Amino acid sequence: MEIDNLTFAEALERIRVLTEKGEGGYVVTPNVDHVVRLEKDEKFCGAYRDASLVLTDGQPLIWISRLLKCPIREKISGSDLFPRLCGLAAAQGYRMYFLGAAEGVAQLAAENLKKVYPKLVVTGTYSPPYGFEKDPAEVEKIWEMIKKASPDLLIVGLGTPKQEIFLWENRDRLDGILAFGFGASLDFAAGKARRAPRWMQKCGLEWFYRLCREPRRLFKRYLVDDVKILPLVWKYRKAGKNEDSDRSDVPR
């Protein structure tokens, strides 16, 4: 996996430039779960290969990068980036569209964010039904709604790997829209889910907080699947010495 090794401020500026260019594309934010999944999921690999911007989400990846002596400069999680992105959109006059989460959550998130950023323009929200990605008619309906709303920025909160693969498979339909796979960010903005305390985020314990709140759903992911990152660190220990693995100087 290659990442754009940027600070938070640099990432926002890169997003502004990409939006102004109007060439379309999408942004992904890898964490430990993503890295493990990339080993076996070809579609997920395709989504990462063709992403316009790859920003590191997850303190453990920061630690690993330092261990491998190719330090990532700053953690840029989707949940932290989302409100900052709304602030950028409000300041620059960008139009946004929210896709995902449960019924009514995206609309509530939009209402809450408009209270913080009065100039924010959200041109539409939609919560697709479960399994929509397998229904061509529903997918077509979604893109027709998005096209009619004419946003500059598309926020997709469908969870991994669905959101990344959805954007990758439909990348040709973005048509000037810059999209973001932001997972549970809509739920956080709507007040339907609570993030870990700031100190736990800084200590890399946000996963533990979420596990304690949803043990049945997240046990396998965090305590079985994500542990596979350890042999991967050893497997790719020499890759960090390759300067080509840092996309920070690649023109966009």
C-alpha positions in Angstrom: 0.0 0.0 0.0 1.2 3.5 -0.9 0.1 6.5 1.1 0.2 10.2 0.7 2.4 11.2 3.5 0.9 14.6 4.4 0.1 16.6 7.4 -3.6 17.4 8.2 -3.2 21.0 6.8 -1.5 19.6 3.6 -4.2 17.0 3.1 -6.9 19.7 3.3 -5.0 21.8 0.7 -4.6 18.8 -1.6 -8.4 18.2 -1.3 -9.1 21.8 -2.2 -6.8 21.5 -5.3 -8.4 18.3 -6.4 -11.9 19.8 -5.9 -11.0 22.9 -7.9 -9.6 20.8 -10.7 -13.0 19.1 -11.0 -11.5 15.9 -12.4 -13.4 13.6 -10.0 -11.9 10.8 -7.9 -12.1 9.4 -4.4 -10.2 9.4 -1.1 -9.5 6.4 1.2 -8.3 6.3 4.8 -6.5 3.1 5.6 -6.3 1.5 9.1 -5.1 -1.8 10.3 -8.2 -3.6 9.1 -7.6 -2.2 5.6 -4.0 -3.3 5.5 -4.9 -6.9 6.4 -7.7 -7.0 3.9 -5.5 -5.8 1.1 -3.6 -9.1 1.3 -6.6 -11.1 0.1 -9.2 -8.9 -1.5 -8.5 -8.1 -5.2 -11.3 -5.6 -5.6 -10.2 -3.8 -2.4 -6.7 -3.6 -3.9 -8.1 -2.1 -7.0 -9.9 0.5 -5.0 -6.6 1.5 -3.3 -4.6 1.4 -6.5 -6.9 3.9 -8.2 -7.6 6.2 -5.3 -6.8 9.9 -5.7 -5.6 10.3 -2.2 -4.7 7.8 0.6 -4.5 9.2 4.1 -3.5 7.3 7.2 -6.3 6.5 9.6 -5.1 4.7 12.7 -2.4 5.3 15.3 -1.1 1.7 15.1 -0.1 2.4 11.5 1.8 5.5 12.6 3.7 3.4 15.1 4.5 0.7 12.5 5.8 3.3 10.1 8.2 4.5 12.7 9.3 1.0 13.5 10.0 0.5 9.8 11.9 3.8 9.7 9.6 5.4 7.1 7.5 7.6 9.5 4.1 8.7 8.5 3.9 12.4 9.4 0.4 12.6 10.9 -2.7 10.5 11.5 -5.7 11.8 9.4 -8.7 9.7 10.4 -11.9 10.0 8.4 -13.9 10.9 11.5 -11.5 13.9 12.2 -11.3 14.9 8.5 -15.1 14.9 7.9 -15.9 18.0 10.1 -12.8 19.8 8.8 -13.9 19.0 5.3 -17.4 20.5 6.0 -15.6 23.6 7.2 -13.6 23.8 4.0 -16.8 23.3 1.9 -18.6 26.0 3.8 -15.7 28.4 3.3 -15.2 27.6 -0.4 -18.8 27.2 -1.4 -18.5 23.5 -2.2 -21.8 21.5 -2.4 -21.9 18.2 -0.5 -24.0 15.0 -0.7 -24.3 12.4 2.1 -24.8 8.8 1.1 -25.1 6.0 3.7 -25.9 5.1 7.3 -29.3 4.1 8.6 -32.6 5.8 7.5 -32.6 9.5 8.5 -29.1 9.5 9.9 -27.4 11.3 7.0 -30.1 14.0 7.1 -29.7 14.5 10.8 -25.9 14.7 10.3 -26.5 17.4 7.7 -28.7 19.4 10.1 -26.2 19.1 12.9 -23.3 20.2 10.7 -25.2 23.2 9.4 -25.5 24.4 12.9 -21.7 24.5 13.2 -21.1 25.7 9.6 -24.1 27.9 8.7 -22.8 28.3 5.1 -22.6 24.6 4.5 -24.6 23.4 1.5 -25.8 19.8 1.5 -27.7 19.2 -1.7 -29.0 15.8 -0.7 -28.9 12.7 1.5 -29.8 9.1 1.0 -29.7 5.8 2.9 -29.6 2.9 0.5 -31.3 -0.4 1.4 -29.2 -3.4 2.5 -27.6 -5.2 -0.4 -28.2 -2.3 -2.8 -24.9 -2.8 -4.5 -26.2 -6.0 -6.0 -29.2 -4.3 -7.5 -28.3 -2.5 -10.8 -31.6 -0.6 -10.7 -30.9 0.7 -7.2 -27.3 1.7 -8.1 -28.6 3.5 -11.2 -31.2 5.3 -9.0 -28.5 6.4 -6.6 -26.3 7.9 -9.3 -29.3 9.7 -10.9 -30.0 11.3 -7.5 -26.4 12.3 -7.1 -26.2 13.7 -10.6 -29.4 15.7 -10.1 -28.0 17.1 -6.8 -24.8 18.1 -8.5 -22.4 18.0 -5.5 -18.7 18.8 -5.5 -18.0 16.5 -2.6 -19.7 13.1 -2.0 -19.5 11.6 1.5 -20.1 7.8 1.5 -20.6 6.0 4.8 -21.3 2.4 3.9 -18.5 0.7 5.9 -15.4 -1.1 4.7 -15.0 -2.7 2.2 -18.4 -1.8 0.7 -17.8 1.9 0.4 -14.3 1.7 -1.2 -15.4 -1.0 -3.7 -18.6 0.9 -4.5 -16.5 4.0 -5.3 -14.0 2.1 -7.3 -16.5 0.2 -9.4 -18.4 3.5 -10.1 -15.3 5.8 -10.4 -16.2 6.6 -14.0 -19.5 8.0 -12.9 -18.1 10.5 -10.4 -17.8 13.0 -13.3 -16.0 15.8 -11.5 -17.1 14.8 -7.9 -14.5 14.1 -5.3 -15.8 11.3 -3.0 -14.7 10.1 0.4 -15.2 6.7 2.2 -15.8 7.8 5.7 -17.4 4.8 7.5 -19.2 5.7 10.7 -18.6 9.5 10.4 -22.2 10.2 9.5 -23.3 8.3 12.6 -20.9 10.4 14.7 -22.0 13.7 13.2 -25.7 12.7 13.7 -25.0 11.8 17.4 -26.1 8.2 16.8 -22.7 6.9 17.8 -20.0 8.1 20.2 -16.3 8.3 19.5 -13.7 7.3 22.0 -12.4 10.0 24.4 -9.6 12.1 22.9 -6.9 10.5 25.1 -7.8 7.0 23.9 -7.6 8.2 20.3 -4.1 9.6 20.9 -3.0 6.4 22.6 -4.2 4.2 19.8 -7.0 2.7 21.9 -10.0 3.8 19.9 -10.4 0.2 18.7 -10.6 -1.0 22.3 -13.3 1.6 23.1 -15.4 0.4 20.1 -14.9 -3.2 21.0 -16.2 -2.6 24.5 -19.3 -0.9 23.1 -20.0 -3.6 20.4 -18.1 -6.8 21.5 -20.3 -9.2 19.5 -19.9 -7.4 16.2 -16.3 -6.4 16.5 -14.6 -9.2 18.4 -13.5 -11.2 15.3 -12.4 -8.1 13.5 -10.2 -6.7 16.2 -9.0 -9.8 18.1 -8.7 -12.3 15.2 -8.4 -10.6 11.9 -6.5 -7.5 12.8 -3.8 -9.5 14.7 -2.7 -10.6 11.2 -1.0 -7.2 10.9 1.9 -8.5 13.0 3.3 -11.0 10.5 2.7 -8.5 7.7 5.0 -6.0 9.5 7.8 -8.7 9.3 6.9 -9.7 5.8 7.2 -6.1 4.5 9.9 -4.9 6.9 12.3 -4.0 4.0 9.7 -2.2 1.9 9.8 0.8 4.1 13.3 1.6 3.0 12.1 2.1 -0.6 11.5 5.8 -1.1 8.9 5.0 -3.8 6.5 3.8 -1.1 6.0 7.5 0.0 3.6 9.3 -2.4 4.0 12.6 -0.7 6.0 14.1 -3.6 3.9 12.6 -6.4 2.1 15.3 -8.3 -1.7 15.2 -8.2 
